[in-house]
Amino acid sequence: MPKMSWHLFSYLVLLLLFVLLTCCGSQAAGSIPGTAVNLFTGTKPITGAKWEEMQCVEGSVRSLRVPSLVEVDGAVFAVAEAQCKNGSVSFTGILSQHLKGIGTEPTEIPMG
């Protein structure tokens, strides 16, 4: 019976560990029941949501970038960078929305 060197044994153990992690531990988060969102049906809008931190009075919010969820003293806020346009002038600001009274289903926050 041939002797296996320590280096070869270590290599095989690492290879086996890699194969096991790749095959068995790669379940996608979207496949967990209750968290998957169907891209074709959309999400439920939040009625009455208004961005209060920044007001584009005569302009409009063109896009939201870098969305994040932030928890402060048990309250959850959606925070994003907003690109606003007022006529030919555009500017960038930070928007936040307190997420109160939202159910467990996916929701959409209107941009205007």
C-alpha positions as CSV (number, residue, x, y, z in Angstrom):
1,M,0.0,0.0,0.0
2,P,1.6,3.3,-1.0
3,K,2.1,6.0,1.6
4,M,0.3,9.3,1.0
5,S,2.3,12.4,1.7
6,W,1.1,15.0,4.1
7,H,0.9,17.7,1.3
8,L,-1.2,15.4,-0.9
9,F,-3.5,14.6,1.9
10,S,-4.0,18.3,2.8
11,Y,-4.6,19.1,-0.9
12,L,-7.3,16.4,-1.1
13,V,-9.0,17.5,2.1
14,L,-9.2,21.1,0.8
15,L,-10.4,19.9,-2.6
16,L,-13.2,17.9,-0.9
17,L,-14.1,20.8,1.3
18,F,-14.3,23.1,-1.8
19,V,-16.5,20.6,-3.7
20,L,-18.9,20.2,-0.7
21,L,-19.2,23.9,-0.2
22,T,-19.8,24.5,-3.9
23,C,-22.4,21.8,-4.4
24,C,-24.2,21.7,-1.0
25,G,-23.9,25.2,0.3
26,S,-24.9,27.4,-2.6
27,Q,-28.6,27.7,-2.1
28,A,-29.7,31.2,-3.3
29,A,-31.4,33.5,-0.9
30,G,-34.2,34.1,-3.4
31,S,-35.2,30.4,-3.3
32,I,-36.1,30.6,0.4
33,P,-39.9,30.5,0.6
34,G,-41.4,33.9,1.5
35,T,-38.5,36.0,0.3
36,A,-38.6,35.4,-3.4
37,V,-40.0,38.3,-5.5
38,N,-41.6,37.6,-8.9
39,L,-40.0,40.1,-11.3
40,F,-43.0,40.1,-13.6
41,T,-45.7,40.8,-11.0
42,G,-44.0,43.7,-9.3
43,T,-44.4,44.8,-5.7
44,K,-47.2,46.4,-3.6
45,P,-46.9,50.2,-3.5
46,I,-46.9,52.0,-0.2
47,T,-49.7,54.5,-0.2
48,G,-49.1,58.0,1.0
49,A,-45.3,57.7,1.1
50,K,-43.6,61.0,0.6
51,W,-39.9,61.9,0.6
52,E,-39.8,64.6,3.2
53,E,-36.0,65.3,3.5
54,M,-35.7,66.9,0.1
55,Q,-38.4,68.6,-1.9
56,C,-38.1,68.9,-5.7
57,V,-40.9,71.6,-5.8
58,E,-40.9,72.4,-9.5
59,G,-38.7,69.5,-10.5
60,S,-38.9,65.8,-10.3
61,V,-36.9,62.9,-8.9
62,R,-35.2,61.3,-11.9
63,S,-33.6,58.3,-10.2
64,L,-32.7,56.8,-6.8
65,R,-29.3,55.2,-6.4
66,V,-27.5,53.2,-3.6
67,P,-30.7,52.2,-1.7
68,S,-30.1,51.1,1.9
69,L,-32.2,50.1,4.9
70,V,-31.2,51.7,8.2
71,E,-32.4,50.9,11.7
72,V,-32.4,53.6,14.3
73,D,-33.8,52.9,17.7
74,G,-36.1,50.1,16.3
75,A,-37.4,52.2,13.4
76,V,-36.5,51.2,9.9
77,F,-35.8,53.8,7.2
78,A,-35.2,53.5,3.5
79,V,-32.3,55.8,2.5
80,A,-31.1,56.6,-1.1
81,E,-29.2,59.1,-3.2
82,A,-31.7,61.0,-5.4
83,Q,-31.0,62.7,-8.7
84,C,-33.5,65.6,-9.1
85,K,-34.1,67.8,-12.1
86,N,-35.6,71.2,-12.1
87,G,-35.8,72.5,-15.7
88,S,-32.2,72.4,-17.0
89,V,-30.7,72.3,-13.5
90,S,-30.0,68.9,-11.9
91,F,-28.8,68.3,-8.4
92,T,-28.1,65.4,-6.0
93,G,-29.6,64.9,-2.5
94,I,-30.2,62.2,0.1
95,L,-33.7,61.0,0.6
96,S,-35.1,59.0,3.5
97,Q,-38.5,57.4,4.3
98,H,-39.7,56.0,7.6
99,L,-41.0,52.5,6.8
100,K,-43.9,52.2,9.3
101,G,-46.9,50.0,9.0
102,I,-45.5,47.9,6.1
103,G,-46.5,44.3,5.9
104,T,-44.2,41.3,5.2
105,E,-44.8,41.3,1.4
106,P,-42.4,43.1,-1.0
107,T,-43.3,46.8,-1.3
108,E,-42.5,49.7,-3.6
109,I,-41.9,53.3,-2.4
110,P,-43.0,55.9,-4.9
111,M,-40.3,58.4,-6.0
112,G,-42.4,61.6,-6.1
